[in-house]
Amino acid sequence: MQQDLAHDLNHVLRVVKSAKALCAKEGACLEVVLPAAYLHDCFSFPKNHPDRARSSHIAAEKAVEFLASIGYPSEYFEAIHHAIVAHSFSANIKPETVEAQIVQDADRLDALGAIGIARCIQVSSGLGVGLYDAVDPFSEDRELNDRQYTIDHFYTKLFKLKDKMNTRSAIEEAEKRTNYMKQYLKQLGSEI
């Protein structure tokens, strides 16, 4: 199954980097956060797949199977499984531990800022979605439709992520990255 370019190894490495930083700031268990961050997207249906919301459940099962096969301490499996299942936006599962909150926050931070803009465009391009509506690019007189216009996705999902962060450290970073994205749209508006 071909993975979209926005969920490649570089995405995983950025999520791991953010998760490590959040783990240190929030005093969480690295033995849970690190494997969950590395393996959070070890399986994923495409964005437009009808079973998309099940991706994190399948990834969590595969991750625990892999960790068991390499002799990783089993006392962490339940927490790792939960962190992977709960990281997914589409699964809509509340993270019950600080470790799960961190993995979810780290993954969501990667949808914001400069990298978030690039990833949004990558995903939309892969799905054949246009950048913006030529008549009403910022949806002032039409309903938002992120299946038709990439810029609409900023409003339907991405700008809402800062209010869905769990940890104080992630909230602060999400605010910075969201402000950057708003500046990008302001610049885009001046160019179109």
C-alpha positions as CSV (number, residue, x, y, z in Angstrom):
1,M,0.0,0.0,0.0
2,Q,1.5,3.4,-1.1
3,Q,1.8,5.8,1.8
4,D,1.2,9.5,1.2
5,L,4.4,11.6,1.3
6,A,3.2,13.6,4.3
7,H,3.4,10.5,6.4
8,D,6.9,9.4,5.4
9,L,9.9,8.6,7.6
10,N,10.7,12.3,8.0
11,H,7.2,12.8,9.6
12,V,8.0,10.0,12.0
13,L,11.3,11.5,12.9
14,R,9.8,14.9,13.5
15,V,7.1,13.4,15.7
16,V,9.8,11.5,17.7
17,K,11.8,14.7,18.1
18,S,8.7,16.7,19.4
19,A,7.6,13.8,21.6
20,K,11.1,13.6,23.2
21,A,11.0,17.3,23.9
22,L,7.5,17.2,25.3
23,C,8.4,14.2,27.4
24,A,11.3,16.0,29.0
25,K,9.2,19.1,29.7
26,E,6.1,17.2,31.0
27,G,8.1,14.5,33.0
28,A,6.6,11.5,31.2
29,C,7.8,8.0,30.8
30,L,10.2,7.9,27.8
31,E,9.9,4.0,27.6
32,V,6.3,4.5,26.5
33,V,6.6,7.7,24.5
34,L,9.5,6.8,22.4
35,P,8.3,3.5,20.9
36,A,4.8,4.9,20.5
37,A,6.1,7.9,18.6
38,Y,8.3,5.8,16.4
39,L,5.6,3.3,15.6
40,H,2.5,5.5,15.6
41,D,2.1,5.4,11.9
42,C,3.5,1.9,11.2
43,F,0.1,1.2,9.5
44,S,-2.2,3.7,8.0
45,F,-5.0,3.6,5.5
46,P,-5.0,6.4,2.9
47,K,-6.7,9.7,4.0
48,N,-9.7,9.0,1.7
49,H,-10.1,5.3,2.7
50,P,-13.5,4.4,4.4
51,D,-11.7,2.6,7.2
52,R,-9.3,5.5,7.9
53,A,-10.5,5.8,11.6
54,R,-9.3,2.2,12.2
55,S,-5.7,2.9,11.2
56,S,-4.4,3.7,14.7
57,H,-6.0,0.5,16.1
58,I,-4.2,-1.6,13.5
59,A,-1.0,0.3,14.0
60,A,-1.1,-0.3,17.7
61,E,-1.6,-4.0,17.3
62,K,1.3,-4.2,14.8
63,A,3.5,-2.1,17.1
64,V,3.0,-4.3,20.1
65,E,3.5,-7.4,18.0
66,F,6.8,-6.0,16.8
67,L,7.9,-4.8,20.3
68,A,7.2,-8.3,21.7
69,S,9.2,-9.9,18.8
70,I,12.3,-7.9,19.8
71,G,11.9,-8.5,23.5
72,Y,10.8,-5.0,24.6
73,P,9.6,-5.0,28.2
74,S,5.9,-6.1,28.2
75,E,5.0,-3.9,31.1
76,Y,4.9,-1.0,28.7
77,F,2.7,-2.6,26.0
78,E,-0.7,-1.5,27.3
79,A,0.4,2.1,27.6
80,I,2.2,2.1,24.2
81,H,-0.9,0.5,22.6
82,H,-3.2,3.2,24.1
83,A,-0.8,6.0,23.0
84,I,-0.8,4.8,19.4
85,V,-4.6,4.3,19.3
86,A,-5.3,7.7,20.9
87,H,-2.8,9.7,18.7
88,S,-5.2,9.6,15.7
89,F,-7.4,12.6,15.0
90,S,-9.9,10.5,13.0
91,A,-10.1,7.8,15.7
92,N,-11.4,10.5,18.1
93,I,-10.1,8.7,21.3
94,K,-9.3,10.7,24.4
95,P,-5.7,10.1,25.6
96,E,-5.9,8.9,29.2
97,T,-2.2,9.1,30.1
98,V,0.3,11.9,29.8
99,E,2.3,9.7,27.5
100,A,-0.6,9.3,25.2
101,Q,-1.2,13.0,25.4
102,I,2.4,13.7,24.4
103,V,2.3,11.3,21.3
104,Q,-1.0,12.9,20.2
105,D,0.3,16.4,20.7
106,A,3.6,15.6,18.9
107,D,1.7,14.2,15.9
108,R,-0.7,17.2,15.8
109,L,2.2,19.7,16.1
110,D,3.5,18.2,12.8
111,A,0.3,19.4,11.1
112,L,1.1,23.0,12.1
113,G,3.6,25.7,11.1
114,A,5.8,25.6,8.0
115,I,5.9,21.8,7.9
116,G,2.2,21.7,8.4
117,I,1.6,23.9,5.4
118,A,3.9,21.7,3.3
119,R,2.3,18.5,4.5
120,C,-1.2,19.9,3.9
121,I,-0.3,20.7,0.3
122,Q,1.3,17.3,-0.1
123,V,-1.8,15.4,1.1
124,S,-4.2,17.6,-0.9
125,S,-2.1,17.2,-4.1
126,G,-2.1,13.5,-3.7
127,L,-5.9,13.5,-3.4
128,G,-6.3,15.8,-6.4
129,V,-7.6,18.7,-4.4
130,G,-7.1,22.3,-5.7
131,L,-5.2,24.9,-3.7
132,Y,-8.1,27.5,-3.5
133,D,-11.3,28.7,-5.0
134,A,-10.5,31.4,-7.6
135,V,-13.7,33.4,-6.9
136,D,-13.7,33.1,-3.1
137,P,-10.3,31.8,-1.9
138,F,-11.0,32.3,1.9
139,S,-14.6,31.1,1.9
140,E,-16.2,34.4,2.8
141,D,-19.4,33.7,0.8
142,R,-19.4,29.9,0.4
143,E,-19.3,26.9,2.7
144,L,-15.8,25.5,3.5
145,N,-15.0,22.4,1.5
146,D,-11.6,20.9,2.2
147,R,-12.3,18.0,-0.2
148,Q,-12.3,20.6,-3.0
149,Y,-9.8,23.3,-1.7
150,T,-6.6,22.9,0.3
151,I,-6.8,26.3,2.0
152,D,-10.3,25.4,3.4
153,H,-8.5,22.6,5.4
154,F,-6.7,25.3,7.4
155,Y,-10.1,26.4,8.6
156,T,-11.9,23.1,8.9
157,K,-9.2,21.4,10.9
158,L,-5.7,22.8,11.2
159,F,-6.5,26.1,13.0
160,K,-8.6,24.1,15.5
161,L,-5.7,21.9,16.5
162,K,-4.1,24.4,18.9
163,D,-7.3,24.2,21.0
164,K,-7.1,20.4,21.1
165,M,-3.5,20.1,22.5
166,N,-3.2,18.4,25.8
167,T,0.0,19.6,27.4
168,R,1.1,23.1,28.3
169,S,4.3,22.8,26.3
170,A,2.4,21.7,23.1
171,I,-0.2,24.5,23.5
172,E,2.6,27.1,23.5
173,E,4.2,25.6,20.4
174,A,0.9,25.1,18.6
175,E,0.1,28.8,19.2
176,K,3.4,29.9,17.5
177,R,2.9,27.5,14.6
178,T,-0.7,28.5,14.0
179,N,0.2,32.2,14.0
180,Y,2.8,31.4,11.3
181,M,0.2,29.7,9.2
182,K,-2.1,32.7,9.5
183,Q,0.7,34.9,8.3
184,Y,1.2,32.6,5.4
185,L,-2.5,32.9,4.4
186,K,-2.3,36.7,4.7
187,Q,0.7,36.7,2.3
188,L,-1.1,34.2,0.0
189,G,-4.1,36.5,-0.1
190,S,-1.9,39.4,-1.2
191,E,-0.5,37.4,-4.0
192,I,-3.8,36.1,-5.4
